[in-house]
Amino acid sequence: MRDILLLLPDFLLIVVGFLVCRHTALNRPVWESMEKLVYHLLFPVLLFTSIVRNPLSPGEAASLALGGVVTVTLGMGLAFALKRWPGVDPMLHASGAQTAFRFNSYVALAMAERLGGAAGVAQMAVLVAVCVPLCNAGAVLPLARHGGHHLGRELMRNPLILSTLGGLAANLLGLQFPDAVGTTLQRIGQAALPLGLMAVGAGLQLGGLAAAPKLAAALLTIRHALLPAFAMAFGVWLGLPQLQLTVLVAFAAMPTASSAYVLAVRMGGNGPFVAGLVTVSTVLGMFLLPAWIALRFALVSG
């Protein structure tokens, strides 16, 4: 279970953000500005550079991409279906539904490198490229509907969607940046993870999940149990090569995206509820992600 250490720093950064916001002069007004910086600049640059720097082979990765898209689509369907539960608060559902199918792309790429080196990163980049636009569209949909936003307008100006599509286009066109530009973009993107996770901690209210504990449990069950199990079975059915199968299972077992909190706040959702979901998902991911990978090797040898 050494891979637990991969997620421990993420959880500790959330704790640091929580403590700094509540026990120093760097209080909520500071972090509200930080959330805007992360959402509109740092996370988009991270996604763009991650995709541009990893070579894509669409033909060879078609089955893997299909596995990712179907897995995410299933997560979206299950999450949206929870809205029909009796007593579910529409705002809480619109805010938190995204956590059931979104994933932490930074952790995904780091885990892929551990699992398969450069080849693993390239495979995970395919999933990031095809699934981030889908995930962000699914995240924006309920928030736009509930908040009275125009869905098409929100999708067209969503910085995470735009940066992912831009990165995919640049990758396929073979765009190369001068060293100074590439290094600058990489360093900007590297700031996204620590500041984004600290922003989650700064917005955390420990009682956030108490507003809808059953809804929270259902969303986390989809994210950490149903999707990994489905991805493993679907990947075997597709006949994926061993590395691709491992990457798909790891992708499906990822903790939810830390930017889910930032998106919810920016679109008028319930930030504390989403922050609680992100925190618990990160903790669960520390233990369940390596467990799912171990189960994949135990059940599917090779």
Residue pairs with C-beta under 8 A, 6 or more apart in sequence:
1 287
1 290
1 291
2 290
3 111
3 114
3 289
3 290
3 293
4 286
4 287
4 290
6 107
6 110
6 111
6 114
6 289
7 107
7 255
7 282
7 285
7 286
7 289
8 286
10 104
10 107
10 193
10 197
10 255
10 258
10 282
11 279
11 282
11 283
11 286
13 193
13 194
13 197
13 198
13 201
14 197
14 198
14 200
14 201
14 204
14 278
14 279
14 282
15 201
16 198
16 201
17 31
17 197
17 198
17 199
17 200
17 201
17 202
17 204
18 201
18 202
18 204
19 201
20 26
20 198
20 201
20 202
21 27
21 28
21 30
21 31
21 201
21 202
21 203
28 202
31 198
31 199
31 202
31 203
34 195
34 198
34 199
34 202
35 199
35 203
35 262
35 265
35 266
36 266
37 195
38 192
38 195
38 196
38 199
38 259
38 262
39 159
39 160
39 259
39 262
39 263
39 266
40 159
41 159
41 188
42 188
42 189
42 191
42 192
42 195
42 196
43 159
43 160
43 163
43 192
43 196
43 259
43 262
44 159
44 160
44 162
44 163
45 163
45 185
45 188
45 189
45 192
46 105
46 106
46 188
46 189
46 190
46 192
46 193
47 105
47 128
47 132
47 160
47 163
47 164
47 167
47 189
48 163
48 164
48 166
48 167
48 170
48 185
48 189
49 167
49 182
49 185
49 186
49 189
50 105
50 106
50 109
50 125
50 128
50 167
50 189
51 125
51 128
51 129
51 164
51 167
51 168
51 170
51 171
52 167
52 170
52 171
52 175
52 177
53 186
54 109
54 121
54 122
54 124
54 125
54 171
55 122
55 125
55 171
56 122
56 125
56 126
56 129
56 168
56 171
56 172
57 122
57 126
58 65
58 126
58 172
61 123
61 126
61 244
63 238
63 239
63 240
63 244
64 123
64 126
64 127
64 240
64 244
64 247
64 248
65 126
65 127
65 130
66 238
67 231
67 234
67 235
67 238
67 240
67 244
67 248
68 126
68 127
68 130
68 131
68 248
68 251
69 130
69 131
69 134
70 234
71 227
71 230
71 231
71 234
71 248
71 251
71 252
72 101
72 131
72 134
72 135
72 138
73 134
74 226
74 227
74 230
75 100
75 101
75 222
75 223
75 226
75 227
76 100
76 101
76 134
76 138
78 100
78 222
78 226
79 97
79 98
79 100
79 101
79 138
79 219
79 222
80 97
80 142
82 88
82 93
82 97
82 215
82 218
82 219
83 90
83 93
83 97
83 142
85 214
85 215
85 218
88 212
88 215
89 211
89 212
89 215
90 146
91 146
91 269
91 270
92 211
92 212
92 215
92 270
92 273
93 142
93 215
94 142
94 143
94 145
94 146
94 147
94 269
95 143
95 264
95 269
95 270
95 271
95 273
95 274
96 212
96 215
96 216
96 219
96 264
96 270
96 273
96 274
96 277
97 138
97 139
97 142
97 219
98 135
98 138
98 139
98 142
98 143
98 256
98 257
98 260
98 263
98 264
98 274
99 219
99 220
99 223
99 256
99 257
99 260
99 274
99 277
99 278
99 281
100 219
100 220
100 222
100 223
100 256
101 135
101 138
101 222
101 223
101 227
102 135
102 136
102 138
102 139
102 256
102 257
102 259
102 260
103 131
103 135
103 251
103 254
103 255
103 256
103 257
104 254
104 255
104 256
104 257
104 258
104 282
104 285
105 128
105 132
105 257
106 192
106 193
107 254
107 255
107 285
108 124
108 127
108 128
108 250
108 251
108 254
109 121
109 124
109 125
109 128
111 124
111 250
111 254
111 289
112 120
112 121
112 123
112 124
112 247
112 250
113 120
113 121
114 120
115 243
115 246
115 247
115 250
115 293
116 123
116 243
116 246
116 247
119 243
120 243
120 246
120 247
123 243
123 244
123 247
124 247
124 250
124 251
127 247
127 248
127 251
128 164
129 164
129 167
129 168
129 171
131 251
132 160
132 161
132 164
133 161
133 164
133 165
135 257
136 155
136 158
136 160
136 161
136 164
136 263
137 155
137 161
139 260
139 263
140 151
140 154
140 155
140 158
140 263
140 267
141 151
143 149
143 154
143 263
143 264
143 267
143 268
143 269
144 150
144 151
144 154
144 267
145 151
146 269
147 267
147 268
147 269
149 267
154 267
155 161
156 162
160 259
160 263
177 185
193 258
196 258
196 259
196 262
197 258
199 261
199 262
200 258
200 261
200 275
200 278
200 279
201 275
201 279
203 261
203 265
203 271
203 272
203 275
204 272
204 275
204 276
204 279
205 272
205 275
205 276
206 276
207 272
208 270
208 272
208 273
208 274
208 275
208 276
209 216
209 273
209 276
209 277
209 280
211 270
211 272
211 273
212 273
216 273
216 276
216 277
216 280
219 277
220 277
220 280
220 281
220 284
223 255
223 256
223 281
224 253
224 281
224 284
224 285
224 288
225 288
227 252
227 253
228 249
228 252
228 253
228 288
228 292
230 252
231 248
231 249
231 251
231 252
231 253
232 245
232 248
232 249
232 252
232 292
232 295
232 296
232 299
232 300
234 248
235 244
235 245
235 248
235 249
236 245
236 300
240 248
242 300
242 302
245 296
245 300
246 293
246 296
246 297
249 292
249 293
249 296
250 289
250 292
250 293
252 292
253 285
253 288
253 289
253 292
253 293
254 285
254 289
255 278
255 281
255 282
255 284
255 285
255 286
255 289
256 277
256 278
256 281
256 282
257 278
258 278
258 282
260 274
260 277
260 278
261 271
261 274
261 275
261 278
263 269
264 270
264 271
264 273
264 274
265 271
265 274
